[in-house]
Each structure stands twice: as C-alpha cells, then as structure tokens.
Amino acid sequence: MVYQRVKVNSSDELDKLFAEHKCEVEIEPDSFRKTRYIDSKTYDNLVKYELAFPLYTEIAKSCSMAFFKIMRSTQTNRFYIGFINLGGHGPAYEIRPVQLSDIKNYEYMEKMFANHAEQLDWGIDLKENYQV
C-alpha cells in the first residue's frame, strides 16, 4: 500500500475536518487516555492527515518527526494519534483515540510524542478492544 496523507493547513481546516467526520461509535471516556495495539492492515487503512501549520510543525520539529499526523478510521470516523514502534522488535502499531480538544492541547500532543513517543508507548492497555 502506498502511504498517502492529506495536508491540513490551518486550525479552521482542522475544525472543519472534525465537523465533517463525526465519530459514529462511542467508546469509554477512559479509552482516550490509553494506547492500544492494532494490526498493520488496520493501521494502513487509517486515513492520515498531516497538520502542516504552527504549532504542529514546531511539535514535529521538537520531537524529531518529519511531520505531525493524526489518523481517522473510515469505519467509525474516530480520530487517533499513533506511530509504528520499531524499538528492537518487529513493528508494533500503536494508536490512541483523540478528540479535537486533545489535538488542540499542544502540551499534551508534545508530551505524547516526546522521546520517541514514549508516553504513547507506556500507555498501552492490552484490554482495549473497541472497534477501530
């Protein structure tokens, strides 16, 4: 599969993106503070969005990322942050659900991706099994 992403160039475009793609399936509120594993096919099928405007470009730079991205499930319209963990083992696909308020919390986003996304990785809950 060819990796493709859609550029989001402003806060207004980000707001519009969330307004156009309302999540269709509810999850427990605690799930928004937990990371889970998914398989590579599920990860590949998430729509990737590059947030190509400040402060996200600064977060990407400070966290040694090529760009800052969020992802969306086409099945539920839920948005996620995440990454592919290649830390000395086979790839582990890690995602965490987010709401628009989470995405706009710049300190939280920087915390999640600092130090090679260690906070995302440390937040793994193997019992999370909601529909992605």
C-alpha positions in Angstrom: 0.0 0.0 0.0 1.3 3.5 -0.9 1.4 5.8 2.1 -0.7 8.8 1.4 -1.6 11.7 3.6 -3.9 14.7 3.4 -2.4 18.1 4.4 -4.4 20.2 6.8 -3.1 23.8 6.6 -4.9 25.7 9.3 -6.8 25.5 12.5 -10.0 26.3 10.6 -9.4 23.3 8.3 -8.8 21.1 11.3 -12.1 22.2 12.8 -13.9 21.6 9.5 -12.3 18.1 9.3 -13.7 17.1 12.7 -17.1 18.7 11.9 -17.3 16.7 8.6 -16.3 13.4 10.2 -18.4 12.8 13.3 -17.5 9.7 15.2 -20.3 7.1 14.8 -19.3 4.7 17.6 -18.9 5.7 21.2 -16.1 4.4 23.5 -15.5 4.6 27.2 -14.1 8.0 28.2 -11.0 6.3 29.8 -10.1 4.9 26.4 -9.0 8.4 25.4 -6.1 8.1 27.8 -5.0 4.6 26.7 -2.9 3.4 23.8 -3.7 0.1 22.1 -2.1 -2.2 19.5 -3.7 -2.8 16.1 -2.6 -4.9 13.2 -0.7 -3.5 10.2 -3.7 -3.7 7.8 -5.9 -1.7 10.2 -3.1 0.9 10.6 -2.6 1.1 6.8 -6.3 1.7 6.3 -6.4 4.7 8.6 -6.6 8.0 6.7 -3.5 10.0 7.6 -3.6 13.8 7.9 -0.5 16.0 8.2 -1.1 19.0 10.4 1.1 21.4 8.4 0.7 24.6 10.4 2.1 26.1 13.6 2.2 24.8 16.4 2.1 21.3 15.0 5.1 21.9 12.8 7.0 23.0 15.9 5.9 19.9 17.8 7.1 17.7 14.9 10.5 19.5 14.9 11.0 19.3 18.6 10.1 15.6 18.6 12.3 14.8 15.6 9.3 13.9 13.4 9.2 14.6 9.7 5.6 15.9 10.2 2.8 15.8 12.8 0.0 13.5 11.8 -3.4 12.4 13.0 -5.3 9.5 11.6 -9.0 8.7 11.1 -10.9 5.4 10.8 -13.2 5.2 7.8 -15.3 2.7 9.7 -16.1 4.8 12.8 -14.7 8.2 11.9 -12.8 8.2 15.2 -9.5 10.1 15.1 -6.2 8.8 16.5 -2.6 9.7 17.2 -0.1 6.9 16.9 3.1 5.5 15.5 4.8 2.4 14.4 7.2 1.3 17.2 10.3 -0.4 15.7 12.2 -0.5 19.0 14.3 -3.6 18.7 11.5 -5.9 17.7 9.0 -6.4 14.9 6.7 -3.5 14.1 4.1 -2.7 16.8 1.3 -0.5 15.6 0.2 1.8 18.4 -2.8 4.2 18.4 -4.7 6.3 20.9 -8.1 7.8 20.2 -8.3 11.6 20.4 -10.9 14.3 20.3 -10.5 17.8 18.8 -9.8 19.2 22.3 -6.9 16.7 22.7 -5.4 17.7 19.4 -5.6 21.4 20.3 -3.9 20.7 23.7 -0.4 21.4 22.3 1.3 20.5 25.6 -0.4 17.1 25.6 0.4 16.4 22.0 4.1 17.3 22.6 4.2 15.1 25.7 2.7 12.2 23.7 5.4 12.4 21.0 8.4 13.5 23.0 11.3 11.0 23.4 10.2 8.8 20.5 6.5 8.7 21.7 7.4 7.1 25.0 4.2 8.3 26.7 2.1 6.7 24.0 4.1 3.5 24.3 3.9 3.5 28.1 0.2 3.9 28.0 -0.5 0.6 26.3 -3.6 -1.2 27.7 -3.8 -4.8 26.3 -7.5 -5.0 27.3 -8.6 -2.2 25.0 -10.6 -3.9 22.2 -13.2 -1.4 20.9 -13.9 -1.1 17.2 -11.3 1.0 15.4 
